[in-house]
């Protein structure tokens, strides 16, 4: 299972790449 922290980092990375 993926921890919430891991998901938060992944989302952050996704947003970072969008900008």
DSSP file (Angstrom, degrees, kcal/mol; ACC not computed):
  #  RESIDUE AA STRUCTURE BP1 BP2  ACC     N-H-->O    O-->H-N    N-H-->O    O-->H-N    TCO  KAPPA ALPHA  PHI   PSI    X-CA   Y-CA   Z-CA
    1    1 A X              0   0    0      0, 0.0     2,-0.4     0, 0.0     0, 0.0   0.000 360.0 360.0 360.0 146.2    0.0    0.0    0.0
    2    2 A X        -     0   0    0      1,-0.0     2,-0.1     2,-0.0     5,-0.0  -0.765 360.0-127.1 -94.2 133.1    1.2    3.5   -0.7
    3    3 A X     >  -     0   0    0     -2,-0.4     4,-1.9     1,-0.1     3,-0.2  -0.349  20.8-113.9 -75.7 158.4    1.4    5.9    2.2
    4    4 A X  H  > S+     0   0    0      1,-0.2     4,-2.7     2,-0.2     5,-0.2   0.871 117.3  57.3 -58.6 -37.6   -0.4    9.3    2.1
    5    5 A X  H  > S+     0   0    0      1,-0.2     4,-2.2     2,-0.2    -1,-0.2   0.911 105.3  50.2 -60.6 -42.3    3.0   11.0    2.2
    6    6 A X  H  > S+     0   0    0     -3,-0.2     4,-2.1     1,-0.2    -1,-0.2   0.912 111.2  48.5 -62.9 -42.5    4.1    9.2   -1.0
    7    7 A X  H  X S+     0   0    0     -4,-1.9     4,-2.6     1,-0.2     5,-0.2   0.914 109.4  52.7 -64.2 -42.6    0.9   10.2   -2.7
    8    8 A X  H  X S+     0   0    0     -4,-2.7     4,-2.4     1,-0.2    -1,-0.2   0.906 109.9  48.4 -60.3 -42.1    1.3   13.8   -1.7
    9    9 A X  H  X S+     0   0    0     -4,-2.2     4,-2.5     2,-0.2    -1,-0.2   0.905 110.7  51.2 -65.0 -40.6    4.9   13.8   -3.1
   10   10 A X  H  X S+     0   0    0     -4,-2.1     4,-2.4     2,-0.2    -2,-0.2   0.921 111.0  47.4 -63.2 -43.7    3.6   12.3   -6.4
   11   11 A X  H  X S+     0   0    0     -4,-2.6     4,-2.5     2,-0.2     5,-0.2   0.912 111.1  52.0 -63.5 -41.6    0.9   14.9   -6.7
   12   12 A X  H  X S+     0   0    0     -4,-2.4     4,-2.6    -5,-0.2    -2,-0.2   0.921 109.7  49.2 -59.7 -43.9    3.4   17.6   -6.0
   13   13 A X  H  X S+     0   0    0     -4,-2.5     4,-2.2     1,-0.2    -1,-0.2   0.916 109.7  52.0 -62.2 -43.1    5.7   16.3   -8.7
   14   14 A X  H  X S+     0   0    0     -4,-2.4     4,-1.3     1,-0.2    -2,-0.2   0.927 112.5  44.4 -59.8 -45.6    2.9   16.2  -11.2
   15   15 A X  H  X S+     0   0    0     -4,-2.5     4,-1.6     1,-0.2    -1,-0.2   0.891 110.4  55.8 -65.9 -39.3    2.0   19.8  -10.5
   16   16 A X  H  < S+     0   0    0     -4,-2.6    -1,-0.2     1,-0.2    -2,-0.2   0.891 107.7  48.5 -60.8 -39.5    5.6   20.8  -10.6
   17   17 A X  H  < S+     0   0    0     -4,-2.2    -1,-0.2     1,-0.2    -2,-0.2   0.795 105.7  59.3 -71.8 -27.3    5.9   19.3  -14.1
   18   18 A X  H  <        0   0    0     -4,-1.3    -1,-0.2     1,-0.3    -2,-0.2   0.879 360.0 360.0 -68.3 -37.0    2.8   21.1  -15.2
   19   19 A X     <        0   0    0     -4,-1.6    -1,-0.3    -3,-0.1    -2,-0.2   0.490 360.0 360.0 -74.2 360.0    4.3   24.5  -14.5
